[in-house]
Amino acid sequence: MPSFDPPGFLQDFNQQQQEAWSDWMSQQLDDAKAGQPDVYDFDAPRPRFFNVTKTPLAADAVEKDISWTAFPRLVAIDAATDEERWKTADGSRDVQDEYCEWSVTRLADGRISRVTFTCEGPEYWQFLAATDPAKVLDLYRGHIDPAVQPNDLLTSAGTYNPRNKWNSGTSKGAMHLIQQNNTLGAEIELAAGASNTRAPKGVLLTNDQDLIRCGAYGQAERHSDPTIGGGVNLLARTEANISLANPVGIYFAGLNTAGWASPDGTQPALFWKITRGTAEKAVRAVFEVPADRGYLVSDVTINGKPIKFGGQISDFISMKLTGVAMNIGKSAHPPIAGCKSRAAKTAGLTKIDVASTLRRPATPARY
């Protein structure tokens, strides 16, 4: 495969942008494969992880979807009731940390008319804004509100603001992900970090929670991170080479509407519309009842309860990423003998200091 496609096979790029995006994505995978041995012990290199644009796929290459629930588990853990967790999750995009964020459109009386969901990484939008700001404005106007103005999307310094007024809350819209952990970079690091098998004290780890705590490649209490890491590591334990399938991204796997009902008997699954991406690689979706039906989202019930929160819908949304494995049984590397820890040379750095050493630009240098 000569290049990486944009997430969801989106068609926003011209040829030059497409090439620059592919180059940047390729570099992210190369960096993830190398790891950071100068910063962390017991974490590098990642010999099983490969870049699909540089290493031809073997004859036995297979793709595997790894999926999880969109509702944030960290919110659920701290909530006493369903209504409490739904209300909390609807209150801030910063708690929507399963690579799925949403915004709820309500009428003046509080009833829900639409819920918009996105899983588009911020890096894509930072790149697009740096290379084609007019396209960004056009997309915001088409998907969020025709009233969006160019300055609405900019910082005081004139650069793109991912947390602009149209993409920072849970009521005006959600154009792309903004929660600090919901990034393409996090997805890539998860897959690369989990591609190493681990055997601290000589015991091979196989449990998802044991693996993520030892490998420190994500948040153990989320639905997503341990599930992704566990799925990748399962492939690693078959002694396979591992990567992320093209196009690299997080996607909606689907909406399960079993137990849902509408006032006129229409199957509620018909109200779920993919608005960006493909059917298999969907990055944006809207749940909305067509106006000619004469009722709203709030009139749809889930297991007998009317929809009052966007979080109720996210309970039934599955997210996914797609891994690729090849050379199964042939990529033999000894397990790492310890758990990931800060290397001695950076032990005195603060979290902010270390974070600054890991930050990568969202725009390819040549652009």
Salt bridges, closest charged atoms under 4 A:
ASP12 OD2 - ARG276 NH2 2.83
ASP23 OD2 - ARG366 NE 3.19
ASP30 OD2 - LYS54 NZ 2.43
ASP31 OD2 - ARG360 NE 3.48
ASP43 OD2 - ARG46 NH2 2.71
ASP43 OD1 - ARG198 NH2 3.23
ASP43 OD2 - LYS340 NZ 3.74
ASP65 OD2 - LYS320 NZ 3.63
ASP82 OD1 - ARG85 NE 2.91
GLU83 OE2 - LYS308 NZ 3.30
ASP94 OD1 - ARG163 NH2 2.46
ASP97 OD2 - ARG222 NE 3.87
GLU101 OE1 - ARG93 NE 2.76
ASP109 OD2 - ARG111 NE 2.78
GLU120 OE2 - ARG276 NE 2.59
ASP152 OD1 - LYS165 NZ 3.94
GLU189 OE2 - ARG46 NH2 2.64
GLU221 OE2 - ARG213 NH2 3.10
ASP225 OD2 - ARG222 NH1 3.05
ASP264 OD2 - ARG293 NH1 3.48
GLU280 OE1 - LYS320 NZ 3.73
GLU288 OE2 - ARG114 NH2 3.31
ASP315 OD2 - ARG85 NH2 2.84
